[in-house]
Amino acid sequence: MRGLKDKIIVVTGGAQGIGKATAVRLNEEGAIVVVADRNVEGANQTAAQLGGRTIAVSLDVSSRESWKDAVTQIVDRLGRIDGLVNNAGVTRDRSLLKMTDEEWNTVIDIHLRGAWLGCQTVIPHMTAQGGAIVNISSDARWGAFGQSNYSAAKSGLVGLTRTIVIEHSKHKIRVNAVAPGPVLTPMVEAVPEEVRKGWLTNIPLRREAQPEEVASVIAFLLSDDASYVTGQIVGINGGSII
Ligand SMILES: NC(=O)c1ccc[n+]([C@@H]2O[C@H](COP(=O)([O-])OP(=O)(O)OC[C@H]3O[C@@H](n4cnc5c(N)ncnc54)[C@H](O)[C@@H]3O)[C@@H](O)[C@H]2O)c1
């Protein structure tokens, strides 16, 4: 892919799953990857696996202070930021009437506030040279049983993505979102087998995605091969029409 070589790209939640696969792929494309995760040990392990120029930073995406510290460290060490993947996430599933404030707030804070804070903190370091951002939405943005919190956050990311395009295209910053269906990561492996089997009946390809199949689309959207692609929500879902 063109234009990723030597680009400094921050991947949140890069310790495992889709974030780790994205860090691996960006590294293969020649980018300088910053693995940012609240799981510091996992982030260090990913960085060590990638070797060379990769760095790991401690980051809790739901905290403004933590974003400030992490971005200061990154800019002190690397000088600028060219790309951001707002990927960190958790689930706290429960049906609407039973969901607690804590379950609602945790998911909204990490997915939606986390991506908002990430954009707010990183964009000032992109405006001189331009940049690219990818937010990780989900097929669940259309609604999913037991996921009013997650679904609302993933829908919210669509509005956030489109708004940044309107406000920051003048700075040559492109912003897109990907919307995966089920992807084989620890997040999905925790879901009961019978629920996962049910999903597959709605997926024409009849399988879950591998994290690498999401990472490749994220890398494309960050690359110069996607130089005229912005404000898009790209489905990666085996053909399912929800
Ligand atoms: N797996 C799927 O089926 C699927 C489908 C659609 C969208 N997604 C989205 O993709 C993203 C990655 O999912 P995954 O399946 O790889 O999950 P995962 O649970 O395997 O990994 C999530 C990573 O985020 C980190 N993280 C969690 N909270 C954090 C915080 N507050 N600050 C910093 N890091 C934090 C975790 O430590 C972990 O490394 C999430 O946004 C998820 O909602 C996943």
The ligand as an SDF file (V2000), in Angstrom:
LIG
                    3D

 44 48  0  0  0  0  0  0  0  0999 V2000
  -14.4690   -8.7500   17.6710 N   0  0  0  0  0  0  0  0  0  0  0  0
  -15.5460   -8.3810   17.0080 C   0  0  0  0  0  0  0  0  0  0  0  0
  -16.3650   -9.2030   16.6020 O   0  0  0  0  0  0  0  0  0  0  0  0
  -15.7860   -6.9330   16.6860 C   0  0  0  0  0  0  0  0  0  0  0  0
  -16.7770   -6.6130   15.7530 C   0  0  0  0  0  0  0  0  0  0  0  0
  -17.0070   -5.2850   15.4470 C   0  0  0  0  0  0  0  0  0  0  0  0
  -16.2870   -4.2890   16.0740 C   0  0  0  0  0  0  0  0  0  0  0  0
  -15.3260   -4.6450   16.9860 N   0  0  0  0  0  0  0  0  0  0  0  0
  -14.5870   -3.5590   17.6170 C   0  0  0  0  0  0  0  0  0  0  0  0
  -13.2200   -3.7070   17.3370 O   0  0  0  0  0  0  0  0  0  0  0  0
  -12.4520   -3.1560   18.4070 C   0  0  0  0  0  0  0  0  0  0  0  0
  -11.4580   -4.1810   18.8890 C   0  0  0  0  0  0  0  0  0  0  0  0
  -12.1590   -5.3250   19.3150 O   0  0  0  0  0  0  0  0  0  0  0  0
  -11.4350   -6.7150   19.6170 P   0  0  0  0  0  0  0  0  0  0  0  0
  -12.4280   -7.7570   19.2740 O   0  0  0  0  0  0  0  0  0  0  0  0
  -10.0740   -6.7360   19.0350 O   0  0  0  0  0  0  0  0  0  0  0  0
  -11.3800   -6.6250   21.2230 O   0  0  0  0  0  0  0  0  0  0  0  0
  -10.3550   -7.2690   22.2690 P   0  0  0  0  0  0  0  0  0  0  0  0
  -11.1210   -7.3860   23.5450 O   0  0  0  0  0  0  0  0  0  0  0  0
   -9.7030   -8.4780   21.7160 O   0  0  0  0  0  0  0  0  0  0  0  0
   -9.2430   -6.1240   22.4200 O   0  0  0  0  0  0  0  0  0  0  0  0
   -9.5740   -4.8610   22.9280 C   0  0  0  0  0  0  0  0  0  0  0  0
   -8.3130   -4.1390   23.3610 C   0  0  0  0  0  0  0  0  0  0  0  0
   -8.7040   -2.8530   23.8650 O   0  0  0  0  0  0  0  0  0  0  0  0
   -8.0150   -2.6170   25.0770 C   0  0  0  0  0  0  0  0  0  0  0  0
   -8.7800   -1.6890   25.9080 N   0  0  0  0  0  0  0  0  0  0  0  0
   -9.9800   -1.9010   26.5030 C   0  0  0  0  0  0  0  0  0  0  0  0
  -10.3480   -0.8100   27.1970 N   0  0  0  0  0  0  0  0  0  0  0  0
   -9.3640    0.1120   27.0450 C   0  0  0  0  0  0  0  0  0  0  0  0
   -9.1640    1.4330   27.5130 C   0  0  0  0  0  0  0  0  0  0  0  0
  -10.0540    2.0470   28.3190 N   0  0  0  0  0  0  0  0  0  0  0  0
   -8.0480    2.0880   27.1250 N   0  0  0  0  0  0  0  0  0  0  0  0
   -7.1270    1.4940   26.3300 C   0  0  0  0  0  0  0  0  0  0  0  0
   -7.2460    0.2290   25.8720 N   0  0  0  0  0  0  0  0  0  0  0  0
   -8.3600   -0.4540   26.2240 C   0  0  0  0  0  0  0  0  0  0  0  0
   -7.8750   -3.9930   25.7270 C   0  0  0  0  0  0  0  0  0  0  0  0
   -6.8390   -3.9880   26.7140 O   0  0  0  0  0  0  0  0  0  0  0  0
   -7.5620   -4.8570   24.5100 C   0  0  0  0  0  0  0  0  0  0  0  0
   -6.1880   -4.8870   24.2290 O   0  0  0  0  0  0  0  0  0  0  0  0
  -13.4700   -2.7220   19.4750 C   0  0  0  0  0  0  0  0  0  0  0  0
  -13.7580   -1.3560   19.3260 O   0  0  0  0  0  0  0  0  0  0  0  0
  -14.6800   -3.5520   19.1370 C   0  0  0  0  0  0  0  0  0  0  0  0
  -15.8700   -2.9740   19.5980 O   0  0  0  0  0  0  0  0  0  0  0  0
  -15.0700   -5.9330   17.3080 C   0  0  0  0  0  0  0  0  0  0  0  0
  1  2  1  0
  2  3  2  0
  2  4  1  0
  4  5  1  0
  4 44  2  0
  5  6  2  0
  6  7  1  0
  7  8  2  0
  8  9  1  0
  8 44  1  0
  9 10  1  0
  9 42  1  0
 10 11  1  0
 11 12  1  0
 11 40  1  0
 12 13  1  0
 13 14  1  0
 14 15  2  0
 14 16  1  0
 14 17  1  0
 17 18  1  0
 18 19  2  0
 18 20  1  0
 18 21  1  0
 21 22  1  0
 22 23  1  0
 23 24  1  0
 23 38  1  0
 24 25  1  0
 25 26  1  0
 25 36  1  0
 26 27  1  0
 26 35  1  0
 27 28  2  0
 28 29  1  0
 29 30  1  0
 29 35  2  0
 30 31  1  0
 30 32  2  0
 32 33  1  0
 33 34  2  0
 34 35  1  0
 36 37  1  0
 36 38  1  0
 38 39  1  0
 40 41  1  0
 40 42  1  0
 42 43  1  0
M  CHG  2   8   1  16  -1
M  END
$$$$
